[in-house]
Amino acid sequence: MKLFACVLLLSGFFIVLAALVLLTSLQQRFAFVAAGFCVEVLGLVLLTQSYKSMTEEQR
């Protein structure tokens, strides 16, 4: 699960970079940057949940 979360974080980052470089319209840029940001947030949530479950198992 941690690997999947890290892949989501990286893919969200690259979605944002690709949108800023390739797209010219402001609406398209905003949509893809928002989508990339949502993917990064999803990855961050999964990463924190996996660390929480890992610390609970150690108790």
N, C-alpha and C positions, 0 to 999 in steps of 0.2 A: 504494500500500500504506500510505503514511503517513496518507492521508486516511481510509482504512478503519479504521486503528488509532485515530485520534482520534475517529471516530464511535463506535467500540466503547467508548472511555473515557467519552464523554458519555452514551451510552445506559445503561451500567452505573451511572453516578451517578444518573441519573433513575429507574432501576428501584429503587434503594435508597430514594430520596426518596419515590417513589410508594408503596412498601411500608410505609414508616413512617407515612405520612399516612393511607392508605386502609384498611389491614388492622388488625383488632382482635385477632385471635388471636395468641398468642405464637409458636406453631408456624408459622403462615403467614408471619408477619413474618420469622422466622429463615430460612425456606426462601427467600423472595424476596431477603432481604439477602445470603444466601450465593450465590444465583444472580447477583445484581448484582455482587458482589465477584469472582466467577469471570469474568464478562464484562470487568470492568475489568482483571483480571490478563491475560486473553487480549489485550486491546488494548495493554497495556504491553509484553507479550512481542513482539507484532508490531511495535510502534514501535521497540523496541531492535534487533530484527533488521534493520529497514529502515535504521536509522542505521549499524549495523555493516557492512552490505553497501555503503552509500554511502561509508564511509571506506575500505573495501577497494578500491573502484573508483578512488579517488583516488591510491592508491599506485602 
